[in-house]
Amino acid sequence: MKQFWALIRRDLRLSFRQRADSLMVAGFFAVTVILFPFGVGPEPGVLERIGAGVLWVTALLAALLSLEHVFADDAQDGALDLLLSSPLPDSVIVAAKIVSHWLTTGVPLIILAPILGVTLQMPSSSIGPVMLALALGTPTLSLIGAIGAALTLSARRRGVLLPLIVLPLYIPVLIFGVGAIDAAVMGFDNSRLYAVLAGFLLISGALCPWAAAAALRAARL
Amino acid sequence: MFEGLTLSLAAGEALIVTGPNGSGKSTLLRILAGLLEPYAGEVKIGHGDTDSMCFAGHLDGLKGALTVAENLSFWAEIYGADGGALHDAISLMDLAAVADMPADMLSAGWRRRAGLARLLLSGAATWVLDEPFTALDKENVARLDGVLTQHLESGGALVLATHQETALRAQHRIDMRNFAPAQPLIQDGGW
């Protein structure tokens, strides 16, 4: 467990030193969301209607941008081989990489989303649901994404292959994530939708580290 | 790559693996380190666990944005080594001068030494080293020889792939040329 936190601390320190990656993801998220009011036009009602969907789809794409680096950086400088041959269980290594991916790319999205919601004319009552839905959904994105990142580690065109593998798996999170925000905006009880998102998180949290560790071994062997 | 290779190593013994480029030295070492699965055969280390093994390959695994001390204290935490071991590793590899420099700014020889200092933190009984002398100058080759000898004297085992002649006294030597498969892997012609 101490090693688990040591690995996360190292990754956080690295991403703090090399802020470009986190900033790029947050910047992509912000710029893409801001494009929508320009593209769709300012008519009231339209933006409000699509706001939740825009936030979620953009968040998926932003998370995807950084997935490539989850294992690739460590593979390139040899640290991954050294970690895999250390006494640390593979699934612990993978879980730590997933947690640090979420902390460096998921958390900035959660913080930015309510601000960007304003540009989409989303009501102020949606701030809480937007943040909660993203907080429950984005860890699942990192968890599922890690499997794709591990599978494509030794692939030549992984930038193209990774979205093809991962995006279809993101659809359930997208559907329930958008549903949770929309229901809250329309004043319905959305606690069940949160529960579904939390369920996805628990299931993927239990399975994905092992699946990604197996994929990683297969990719390295 | 190779076949029919059997080797065993007791505590305090060293094995030097030689052979031309592409003869499978690195492959053999990666198999020993558990990073590759052999097509046939098996590897046993210690009492059946690979935890007492530490691997150092061509790449040092150093993070360029972190200082040498930060890199090493990360590995110390991974291997569960204490601050004393970290201090010893830095002084044994003579890294004190660059401890607070980002690994990015180091020359190849310094990086190599910083990478190899990790071995001292691992507390592993078996060291598997792939070309550890690359980029080291004469003085540091001697320093590394000293560290390796000390490891052997304290009951550790050592597998070393190298092109360079080393002053290290090795009980075993294998030449990968003797284990080349009878059938070449890639045959000419025959579309």
Interface residues (C-beta under 8 A of the other chain):
Chain A: K2 Q3 A6 L7 R9 R10 R13 L14 R17 Q18 D74 D77 G78 A79 L80 D81 L82 L83 L84 S85 S86 P87 L88 R220 L221
Chain B: A33 G34 L35 L36 E37 T50 D51 M53 C54 F55 A56 G57 H58 L59 D60 G61 L62 K63 G64 A65 L66 E70 F74 W75 E77 I78 Y79 G80 R118 S122
